[in-house]
Amino acid sequence: MAHRPKRTFRQRAADSSDSDGAEESPAEPGAPRELPVPGSAEEEPPSGGGRAQVAGLPHRVRGPRGRGRVWASSRRATKAAPRADEGSESRTLDVSTDEEDKIHHSSESKDDQGLSSDSSSSLGEKELSSTVSSSLFPSVKIPDAAFIQAARRKRELARAQDDYISLDVQHTSSISGMKRESEDDPESEPDDHEKRIPFTLRPQTLRQRMAEESISRNEETSEESQEDEKQDTWEQQQMRKAVKIIEERDIDLSCGNGSSKVKKFDTSISFPPVNLEIIKKQLNTRLTLLQETHRSHLREYEKYVQDVKSSKSTIQNLESSSNQALNCKFYKSMKIYVENLIDCLNEKIINIQEIESSMHALLLKQAMTFMKRRQDELKHESTYLQQLSRKDETSTSGNFSVDEKTQWILEEIESRRTKRRQARVLSGNCNHQEGTSSDDELPSAEMIDFQKSQGDILQKQKKVFEEVQDDFCNIQNILLKFQQWREKFPDSYYEAFISLCIPKLLNPLIRVQLIDWNPLKLESTGLKEMPWFKSVEEFMDSSVEDSKKESSSDKKVLSAIINKTIIPRLTDFVEFLWDPLSTSQTTSLITHCRVILEEHSTCENEVSKSRQDLLKSIVSRMKKAVEDDVFIPLYPKSAVENKTSPHSKFQERQFWSGLKLFRNILLWNGLLTDDTLQELGLGKLLNRYLIIALLNATPGPDVVKKCNQVAACLPEKWFENSAMRTSIPQLENFIQFLLQSAHKLSRSEFRDEVEEIILILVKIKALNQAESFIGEHHLDHLKSLIKED
């Protein structure tokens, strides 16, 4: 009995059983079969292909995993191209088929004999089992090409000697022949049956093995059918794609044929007549379009040519420019210089602010001293005169006691007035009116302290840049550095917007020079005479030829400096230090403001905000002066008839003080708007205070003189319109007072003063009122005054 070879073998339980009694499954036509190797089992073909079966053996036996598999083809292999060695494989298949038929017939004969009797059945099963085991389960050896050639020569020699196995032999002899052939093979030497280790349980009967084999065959068939279905599905998809492409091509061809048919000329269709003019017009239109396109191409070409020339010129300029190392050295030195300059200014700015604050505090203290003293003296003098009036009304006899403080204040006031009066006599000013002078004298001790403090501050001012080199503190030297940059490399200079940086750099240096500048003093140095002003003007004048960009021109440097530095400082003087009652301060302030706001207002957009802030401060300060400093008391006529009485003198001084403020307000004509001046000067001061004082006065030459002074303060440009017959509305009360005074004077001994009143009416363009007055009083000799005007 044949035994399995002694080796490790891995197989599935469903595939290890023999199915000798199963129905023979014929091989598919044209499909090659596996080459049986003596002493080896059949191998499973790779997944994806059909399974080749040995004729007469419906089951399949799997070889050990990991070994090579010998197989020819699957069901799907029939579609492949024939191989070169197809003939040799066919001859090999013939031999294997004969051997398989012998094994199959031998197994069938033994199976029939086993079915006839029970005793012979078990013997037949053992023999068949041992035979199949010895032939199918030895160790698998994959034959190489040399082995196949040797087998082929052996088969040819056997055929030549008629030594081959006929298909008509009995099954028993075939099986015995295979056994002998197997025994002759040294590689298929059976093992001892007792030493064989069974790995799986084998079915007890042949029917059970046949049933299991049929199940496995069904599974294999289902797997093969699934593979075939996938292959068929893929083929159908490819066929559908091909058919779709062909159909689309046919549709396109049909559409093309149809369109060509539509485009055929139909003689039944009538077209509009075509003449030479229409053709000519269409050709001209086409020609015009082509010409425009040609011109646009020419313009583009010219532009490109200019760009090329410009690029070449730039390249030549760069190539012929000075040494780049020198340029780099200049930029590096300029960068270091600017950094050092900024560091220096940042270090000194704190000291500059401290000195500015000290000077501002000193001037503010002095201004507050004058203002408080004036208000206190006005209050004490007014109180004294009221007490004196009550004393005169109650009793004409008795002593009137005055407290010591009031008495001391009155003595101080009179002492200063006497000194001013003496000074005017020495200067020859005999037309001065009491109340129009500025009471700004300080006691000698206070003046000495003020001058000493001011001198200490100025000494600190000189020491700010004492240890600094001129290149970092002298404005002219600093501007010279930037001027060299502008001359050597103007493009980079203007691209860096140096004109916007210079005012910020010069701000601390200019503020140092402005510490001793007081725009409220007539003797103070003007802006145009200051060193920084002259240096900036020279820097601007030298940039006339070099300036290439108006937006970043150095022409606006001075305006920017005034906007950033001068106007804020001037605004501080107006808000905290300016006394509108002082004519000298007002005149000096107006002079500086005209220089700043009129002559150097080139940067309108930048200066507008600072200018508006300054003008608002001026108006606000004058309103405060009208409310706080104007006081014109009204006394009984019995108290003011005597011109030497203290009541009359005090009233006169206060009227002329109010008139002085009226004049100072109207001096701002040209800087402030007419509406602002008329509202502030005429509405708030003239109509509320001055007219009341005039109405309370006795008509006479003094009243006419005061009216002349009021009219002289009015700006002439308000009455320049020659067609104007009626004066401005704010002067209506003043005009009515003049007419009333003229009526009184015409009936008194002061008839000559009526002519002065008519001249005032003509000056302020109250012509209709003047004519009415002349006609009413039959003053025909005064009509010439109106005609001359």
Buried (B, 14 or more C-beta within 10 A) or exposed (E): EBBBBBEEBEBEEEBBBBBBBBEBEEBBEEBBBBBBBBBBBBBBBEEEBBBBBBBBBBBBBBBBEEEEBBBBBBBBBEEEEEEEEEEBBEEBBEBBBBBBBBBBBBBBBBBEBBEEEEEEBEEBBEBBBBBBBBBBBBBBBBBEEEEBEEBBEEBEEEEEEEEEBEEEBEBBBBBBBBBEBBEEEEEBBBBEEEEBEEEEEEBEEBEEBBBBBBEBBEEBEEBBEEBEEEBEEEEEEEEEEEEEEEEEEEEEEEEEEEEEEEEEEEEEEEEEEEEEEEEEEEEEEEEEEEEEEEEEEEEEEEEEEEEEEEEEEEEEEEEEEEEEEEBEEBBEEBEEBBEEBEEBBEEBBEBBEEBBEBBBEBBEEBBEBBBEBBEEBBEBBBEBBEBBBEBBEEEEEEEEEBEEEBEEBBEEBEEBBEEBEEEBEEEEEEEBBBBBBBBBBBEEEEEEEBEEBBEEBEEBBEEBBEEBEEBBBBBBEBBBBBBEBBEBBBEBBBEBEBBEEBBBBBBBBBBBBBBEBBBBEEEBBEBEEBBBBEBBEBBBEBBEEBBEEEEBBBBBBBBBBBBBBBBEBBBBBBBBBBBBBBBBBBEBBBBBBEBBBEEBBBBEEBBEEBBEBBBEBBBEBBBEBBEEBBBBBEBEEEBBEEEEBBBBBBBBBBBBBBBBBBBBBBBBBBBBEEEBBBBBBBEBBBBBBBBBBBBBBEBBEEBBEBBBBBBEBBBEEBBEEEEBEBBBEBBBBBBEBBBBBBBBBBEEEBEEBBBBBBBBBBBBBBBEBBBEBBEEBEBEEBBEBBEEE
